[in-house]
């Protein structure tokens, strides 16, 4: 059989803790008379729509720049064409 350890008996007396003289500094409720600031949380759908619109516009602009760059590379220029506009009276 294995020997069991003895029950621990501390040699010092335990300390009786007294309640603190000061109240807790942690606030449980907001102070009276002051309203908490309300934060506006944007709707995810609105934010997603805005991000999609920005992405589509950026992609379209990149395609336009690419088209102008390719046209410029092969020697095409809008100045080669003249547009005549007539106003009917």
N, C-alpha and C positions, 0 to 999 in steps of 0.2 A: 504494500500500500504506500501511496505517496503521502508525504507529510504536508499538511495544510499550513498556510501562514497564519500568524497570530493577527488578531484584530488590532488596527492601528489606534494607538492612544497618544494623542499629542501631549507634549510636556508643558506647552504654554496654554494659558487660558484664552478662550476665544473672546473677541472684542464685541461688545454690544454697540451696534451702529445707531447713532442718534439721528433723527431727521434733521435736514439742513436748516440753517437759520434763514437763508435766503430762498425766495421762491424760484421756481424753475424759470430760466430765461427763454425757454422754448415757447413760442406763441402757439396756442391751439386754435384760436379764432382771430380774425382781423380786428384791429382796434375799432371801437365804436366811432361812428361819424365819418369814417374813411371808406370809400368804396374801392373795391379791388379793380384794377385795370382790366378791361375786357380786351382780349386779343382776337383779331380777325384771322380766321383760318381760311385760306383760299380753297375753293372747291376743286377737287382733283380733276373733274371733267373740264372745267374752265381752263385750268392750267394746261391740261393735255391738249385741248383744242388750240390754245395759243402756241404751244410748242410745235404742233403739227403745221400750223400756218407758217410759222417762221421757217421751219424745215423745208416746206414746199417752195416758198419764195426764194430761199437760199439756193436750193437745187436748180430752180428755173434761171436764176441769175448766173449760176455757174455754167449752165448749158449755153446761155447767150454769150458769155465771155469766151467759152470754148469755140463756139461757132464763128465769132469774129476773129479769134486767133487763127483758126484754120483757114478762113477766107483770106486773111491778111498774109498768111504764109504762102498760099498759092497765087497771090498777086491780085486778088479781087479787092476793089475798093468801091464804096458807095458813090464816090465822086466821079466815077466813070459814067454814071447815068444822070440824065437831067429829067426833071419832072415838071411838066407844064400843067398848071391849074387854071382852068377858065371858070369864071363866075358868071352864071346865067343872070341876065337882067330882065 
